[in-house]
Amino acid sequence: MLTIEFSISNSKSLSLICLQFLKPTNMKVIAINGSPKAEGNTFHALKIVLEELGNEGITSEIIHIGNKNIRGCLACGKCARNKDEKCIQTKDDVNDWIAKMKEADGILLGSPVYYASISGTMKAFLDRAFYVSGANGGMFRHKVGASIAAVRRSGGLPAFNVLNNYLLYAEMLIPASNYWNVIHGARPGEVLQDEEGIQIMRVLGRNMAWLMKLVNHGKGSITPPVAERKQYMNFIR
Ligand SMILES: Cc1cc2nc3c(=O)[nH]c(=O)nc-3n(C[C@H](O)[C@H](O)[C@H](O)COP(=O)(O)O)c2cc1C
């Protein structure tokens, strides 16, 4: 489904829409906004990436999880026993979001930097979503996934690494940008003054779209590697 939002007098918007009509892909990206702020810096950074995806005919949806009450993983192991693609904690919308991520072709994670890491709510959500995914045969395996972090000054890189750890563990395919995916700003919207950060997000969006198209193109002709049964070792004799 394509979003149509333009004024006839704006020829640039019109040509953008025409471009989208020319290149629909039926592919979708789910973006997770881990900031408590609905339209803070994380949101603006995500939007830059998603705009590039939209230019390539890939639709998207931002799910704002950062202002919700989400408890962390209880380590109960029920998701591994039940194998119903769900977390047993049902007082929040985490299971609905997991289902949306499963349906999507790509997943984009965005978090503000809190104490040189990701926001607490984002961690609570990702721990549960990716544990459920892993316990159910790898629900996100071989999807394209990317991460971005919004930061005032320092700690962007460790936060970016934390986000990437989820994608890597899930055997997802990660596109790169021309630098690490961190954008700088303090008050909401300030990241739009970080010209280099904006370029990083733009390049990421284009590379993500390209990788998604390559993966999609290879479906049915290039066989993906079979998943190996995970070997656990806890180093205790
Ligand atoms: C609890 C908390 C912790 C923070 N920790 C850091 C930090 O470690 N390093 C930093 O540079 N900025 C830190 N910040 C600032 C935010 O990362 C920064 O304002 C970011 O742009 C917020 O993104 P948002 O508008 O999407 O929420 C912190 C902010 C809060 C509220």
The ligand as a MOL file (V3000), in Angstrom:
LIG
                    3D

  0  0  0     0  0            999 V3000
M  V30 BEGIN CTAB
M  V30 COUNTS 31 33 0 0 0
M  V30 BEGIN ATOM
M  V30 1 C 17.8700 9.2330 30.9520 0
M  V30 2 C 18.6710 9.9050 29.8600 0
M  V30 3 C 19.9800 9.5000 29.6480 0
M  V30 4 C 20.7600 10.0890 28.6600 0
M  V30 5 N 22.0330 9.6380 28.4490 0
M  V30 6 C 22.8150 10.2390 27.5080 0
M  V30 7 C 24.1530 9.7940 27.2900 0
M  V30 8 O 24.6560 8.8350 27.8720 0
M  V30 9 N 24.8990 10.4630 26.3720 0
M  V30 10 C 24.3880 11.5400 25.6780 0
M  V30 11 O 25.1250 12.1140 24.8980 0
M  V30 12 N 23.0990 11.9190 25.8110 0
M  V30 13 C 22.3020 11.2940 26.6930 0
M  V30 14 N 20.9790 11.6840 26.8380 0
M  V30 15 C 20.4060 12.6450 25.8650 0
M  V30 16 C 19.6450 11.9270 24.7190 0
M  V30 17 O 20.3730 10.8380 24.2130 0
M  V30 18 C 19.3860 12.8870 23.5630 0
M  V30 19 O 18.7040 14.0330 24.0180 0
M  V30 20 C 18.6030 12.2480 22.4300 0
M  V30 21 O 18.6240 13.0810 21.2990 0
M  V30 22 C 17.1530 11.9880 22.8190 0
M  V30 23 O 16.4730 11.3990 21.7300 0
M  V30 24 P 14.8630 11.4700 21.6310 0
M  V30 25 O 14.5230 12.9220 21.3620 0
M  V30 26 O 14.5000 10.5930 20.4930 0
M  V30 27 O 14.3280 10.9830 22.9300 0
M  V30 28 C 20.1930 11.1170 27.8350 0
M  V30 29 C 18.8690 11.5140 28.0520 0
M  V30 30 C 18.1150 10.9190 29.0470 0
M  V30 31 C 16.6840 11.3590 29.2690 0
M  V30 END ATOM
M  V30 BEGIN BOND
M  V30 1 1 1 2
M  V30 2 1 2 3
M  V30 3 2 2 30
M  V30 4 2 3 4
M  V30 5 1 4 5
M  V30 6 1 4 28
M  V30 7 2 5 6
M  V30 8 1 6 7
M  V30 9 1 6 13
M  V30 10 2 7 8
M  V30 11 1 7 9
M  V30 12 1 9 10
M  V30 13 2 10 11
M  V30 14 1 10 12
M  V30 15 2 12 13
M  V30 16 1 13 14
M  V30 17 1 14 15
M  V30 18 1 14 28
M  V30 19 1 15 16
M  V30 20 1 16 17
M  V30 21 1 16 18
M  V30 22 1 18 19
M  V30 23 1 18 20
M  V30 24 1 20 21
M  V30 25 1 20 22
M  V30 26 1 22 23
M  V30 27 1 23 24
M  V30 28 2 24 25
M  V30 29 1 24 26
M  V30 30 1 24 27
M  V30 31 2 28 29
M  V30 32 1 29 30
M  V30 33 1 30 31
M  V30 END BOND
M  V30 END CTAB
M  END
